[in-house]
């Protein structure tokens, strides 16, 4: 496969299990080549087809070029246009609060466009789907997690508000929508990358997508919400966002304890921050939004 290209450069960034290369075609075009194991063929084909649909509908994603099996039949490959630019998480460090907010608004509008184009028919209620995944993780925290002051506030909030999940609409999600999967191109356009399926097979409540919102840049986070809702997020959104963020934080503790010890202190710190943002879960509008108006 690699011999097709005049230049090949392996990419080490990212958490994906895919093998990734920046390659140059004989025509001089820069491309991204992703190689995956054959047992992921169906999933990778669905991802590629979704990208094609998004691109055809003028959503800012890398241009899909080619998909198939390698010549030896051992791997799945996809080719997309290479996006020249800088990772948004790097760009934001150099921007003013006002500029961060503007980029957040753009990313929120993009997310709204993605959700509006990716409708799907799911027979199972979102409440049932979410609890099927989250309840065992909550139980794992209670049995094997690391207790911290205020953990009961998060657990109580979950129990008191999980009914809000009932009959929520479900759409195709990006699944990992955060600044680390955004590139600011040379033409100052935000391009969304990395469309692999993740939680819930990337299908669920569109508001679940805010689970990974970049609160380390409050201006950007506020802008993303305002861009999505045109400045008028409903009350129910805040209650669900508080649930998604707090539950994600507390259920990450057991994962870090066993699989990512180096991240454990960061996860514990995140949980403490969540309690601060939400006044011990008594106010569903987080401080990073309230103090950046």
C-alpha positions in Angstrom: 0.0 0.0 0.0 2.7 2.5 1.0 4.6 2.0 -2.2 1.9 3.8 -4.0 3.1 7.1 -2.6 6.2 9.3 -3.3 6.5 10.3 0.4 5.3 8.5 3.6 5.4 10.0 7.1 4.0 8.0 10.1 1.8 10.0 12.5 2.1 9.2 16.2 -0.4 11.7 17.6 -3.8 10.5 18.8 -5.3 7.7 20.8 -6.7 5.7 17.8 -5.7 2.1 17.2 -5.5 2.9 13.5 -2.0 3.2 11.9 -1.9 6.7 10.3 0.4 8.2 7.7 0.7 11.5 5.9 1.4 10.5 2.3 2.1 12.4 -0.9 0.6 11.1 -4.1 2.4 11.0 -7.5 0.3 14.1 -8.4 1.8 15.9 -5.4 -1.3 15.9 -3.3 -1.0 15.5 0.5 -3.3 12.8 1.9 -4.1 11.1 5.2 -3.9 7.3 5.0 -5.5 5.2 7.8 -4.9 1.5 8.1 -7.1 -0.7 10.3 -7.5 -4.4 10.9 -9.9 -6.3 8.7 -12.3 -7.1 11.5 -13.2 -3.4 11.6 -14.2 -3.3 7.9 -17.9 -2.8 8.3 -17.4 -0.1 11.0 -14.8 1.7 8.9 -17.0 1.6 5.8 -19.8 3.2 7.8 -17.4 5.9 9.1 -16.2 6.6 5.6 -19.7 6.8 4.2 -20.8 9.2 6.9 -17.8 11.4 6.1 -18.9 11.4 2.4 -22.4 12.4 3.3 -21.1 15.2 5.6 -18.7 16.5 3.0 -21.4 16.4 0.3 -23.6 18.5 2.6 -20.9 21.2 3.0 -19.9 20.2 6.5 -16.3 21.0 7.3 -14.6 17.6 7.3 -11.6 16.3 5.3 -12.5 15.4 1.7 -13.0 11.6 1.4 -11.0 10.2 -1.5 -10.9 6.4 -1.4 -11.8 3.4 0.8 -11.1 -0.3 0.5 -8.9 -3.3 1.3 -5.1 -3.3 0.9 -3.7 -5.4 -2.0 -2.9 -8.3 0.3 -6.4 -8.2 1.8 -5.0 -8.0 5.4 -6.1 -4.4 6.2 -8.8 -1.8 5.6 -7.6 1.6 4.4 -9.1 5.0 3.8 -7.7 8.0 2.1 -8.8 11.6 2.8 -7.3 14.9 1.9 -4.7 16.2 4.3 -5.8 19.3 6.2 -3.0 21.9 6.5 -3.3 23.9 9.6 -2.9 23.8 13.4 -4.6 21.8 16.1 -7.3 24.0 17.6 -6.1 23.2 21.2 -2.8 24.7 20.3 -4.3 27.7 18.6 -6.5 28.6 21.6 -3.5 29.1 23.8 -2.5 32.0 21.7 -5.9 33.7 21.4 -7.6 36.3 23.5 -10.8 35.4 25.4 -12.9 37.2 22.7 -11.1 35.2 20.0 -11.6 31.9 21.9 -15.3 32.7 22.2 -15.6 33.3 18.5 -14.0 30.0 17.7 -16.3 28.3 20.1 -19.3 29.8 18.4 -18.1 28.4 15.1 -17.6 25.0 16.5 -21.1 25.0 18.1 -22.7 26.0 14.8 -20.8 23.2 13.1 -22.0 20.7 15.7 -25.6 21.8 15.1 -25.1 21.2 11.4 -23.7 17.7 12.0 -26.6 16.7 14.1 -29.2 18.1 11.7 -27.9 16.0 8.9 -27.4 12.8 10.8 -30.9 11.6 11.8 -31.3 8.0 12.7 -34.0 5.6 13.8 -33.2 3.9 17.1 -35.8 1.5 18.5 -34.4 1.5 22.1 -35.1 4.5 24.4 -32.1 6.7 25.1 -32.7 6.3 28.8 -32.4 2.5 28.5 -29.3 2.7 26.3 -27.6 5.2 28.6 -28.3 3.3 31.8 -27.3 0.0 30.3 -23.8 1.4 30.0 -23.6 3.8 33.0 -25.3 1.8 35.8 -22.5 -0.8 35.9 -19.9 2.0 35.9 -21.7 3.7 38.8 -21.8 0.4 40.7 -18.1 -0.1 40.0 -17.4 3.3 41.5 -19.4 2.5 44.7 -17.6 -0.8 45.1 -14.0 0.0 43.9 -13.7 3.7 43.3 -11.8 6.2 45.4 -14.1 8.2 47.6 -13.8 12.0 47.7 -15.6 14.8 49.5 -18.8 15.5 47.7 -19.1 12.3 45.7 -22.6 11.7 47.2 -23.7 15.0 45.6 -22.9 13.6 42.1 -24.5 10.3 42.8 -27.6 11.9 44.2 -27.9 14.3 41.3 -27.7 11.3 38.9 -30.5 9.5 40.7 -32.7 12.6 40.9 -32.3 13.6 37.3 -31.8 10.5 35.2 -35.5 10.6 34.3 -34.7 13.5 32.0 -33.1 11.0 29.7 -36.4 9.4 28.9 -37.4 9.7 25.2 -34.6 12.1 24.3 -34.1 12.4 20.5 -31.2 10.3 19.1 -28.9 11.3 16.2 -25.6 10.2 14.8 -22.9 11.8 16.9 -19.3 12.7 16.1 -18.7 10.9 19.4 -15.5 12.7 20.5 -16.3 16.3 19.8 -13.5 18.4 21.4 -10.8 20.8 20.4 -8.3 17.9 20.1 -10.3 16.7 17.1 -10.5 20.1 15.4 -8.0 21.7 13.0 -7.9 25.4 12.2 -7.0 25.3 8.5 -4.7 27.8 6.7 -7.9 29.5 5.5 -9.1 29.9 9.2 -11.8 27.2 8.8 -12.4 24.7 11.6 -12.2 21.2 10.2 -13.6 18.3 12.3 -11.4 15.1 12.2 -11.4 11.6 13.7 -14.8 10.1 13.0 -14.3 6.7 14.6 -17.2 5.2 16.5 -16.9 5.6 20.3 -19.5 5.7 23.2 -22.9 4.2 22.3 -21.6 3.5 18.7 -21.7 7.3 18.2 -25.5 7.3 18.3 -27.5 9.1 21.0 -28.8 12.3 22.6 -27.3 15.2 20.6 -26.7 17.0 23.9 -24.5 14.1 25.1 -22.0 15.4 22.5 -21.1 18.3 25.0 -19.8 15.7 27.4 -16.2 16.6 26.2 -16.6 20.3 26.1 -13.2 22.1 26.6 -13.7 23.8 29.9 -10.0 24.6 30.2 -10.9 27.5 27.8 -14.1 28.9 29.3 -14.6 31.4 26.5 -14.4 28.7 23.9 -16.8 26.4 25.9 -19.3 29.2 26.4 -19.1 30.1 22.7 -19.7 26.5 21.7 -22.9 26.4 23.7 -24.1 29.8 22.5 -23.3 28.9 18.8 -25.2 25.6 19.1 -28.3 27.2 20.7 -28.0 30.7 19.1 -27.4 32.1 22.6 -30.5 30.6 24.2 -29.7 27.2 25.8 -32.9 25.8 27.4 -33.1 24.9 31.1 -33.3 21.2 30.4 -30.0 21.3 28.5 -28.2 22.6 31.6 -29.6 19.9 33.8 -28.6 17.2 31.3 -25.2 18.7 30.7 -24.5 18.6 34.4 -25.5 15.0 34.5 -23.4 13.9 31.6 -20.3 15.8 32.8 -20.5 14.7 36.4 -21.3 11.1 35.7 -18.5 10.9 33.1 -16.1 12.3 35.7 -17.0 10.0 38.6 -17.1 6.9 36.5 -13.7 7.6 35.0 -12.1 7.0 38.4 -12.2 3.2 38.3 -11.0 3.2 34.7 -8.0 5.4 35.7 -7.3 3.3 38.8 -6.9 0.1 36.8 -5.9 1.2 33.3 -4.4 4.7 33.5 -2.7 5.3 36.8 -0.9 8.3 35.4 -4.2 10.0 34.8 -5.8 9.2 38.2 -4.9 12.5 39.9 -6.2 14.5 36.9 -9.4 12.6 37.1 -9.8 13.2 40.8 -9.0 16.9 40.2 -11.7 16.9 37.5 -14.3 15.6 40.0 -13.4 18.3 42.5 -13.7 20.9 39.7 -17.1 19.6 38.7 -18.4 20.1 42.3 -17.1 23.6 42.2 -18.6 24.4 38.8 -22.0 23.2 39.9 -22.0 24.4 43.5 -22.0 20.8 44.8 -24.6 20.0 42.1 -27.1 22.6 43.4 -26.9 24.9 40.3 -27.0 23.3 36.8 -25.5 26.3 35.1 -21.7 25.9 35.6 -19.5 28.7 36.9 -17.4 28.7 33.8 -20.5 29.8 31.8 -22.0 32.1 34.4 -18.7 34.1 34.9 -18.1 34.5 31.2 -21.1 36.5 30.1 
